[in-house]
Amino acid sequence: MAGNVWEWCNDWAESYTSGSRTDPTGPSPGTFCILRGGAWDNAGSELRSPDRATYTPDYRNEELGFRCVRR
């Protein structure tokens, strides 16, 4: 799935701490949202789910999208 568009996450951005964390959500609320995965115009080495980008929630362009999830 990586490489189509950067995927918006339901997390606010913050710096990683030195300790191990599972599924961090960041501060609530925040200023910047997390995007993961890379887009169609990134190099192959950059198309990984750990790769992160941050933008304000109102930012839009052709490299950003989201994935629908169903329980």
TADA-V664168 format. One line per field, one symbol per residue. phi: phi as a letter, one per 20 degrees, with the letter a starting at -180 (. if undefined). burial: I if it has 16 or more other ideal C-beta (glycine too) atoms within 10 Angstrom, else O. A space follows every 50 residues. Layout:
phi=???
burial=???
//
This chain:
phi=.fofbfdfdecefbffefefcdlfdmfcecddeecconcgdefgfeecff fcccbfgefcafedabdfcce
burial=OIOOIIIIIOIIIOOOOOOOOOOOOIOOOIOIIIIIIIIOOIOOOOIOOO OIIIIOOOOOOOOOOOOOOOO
//
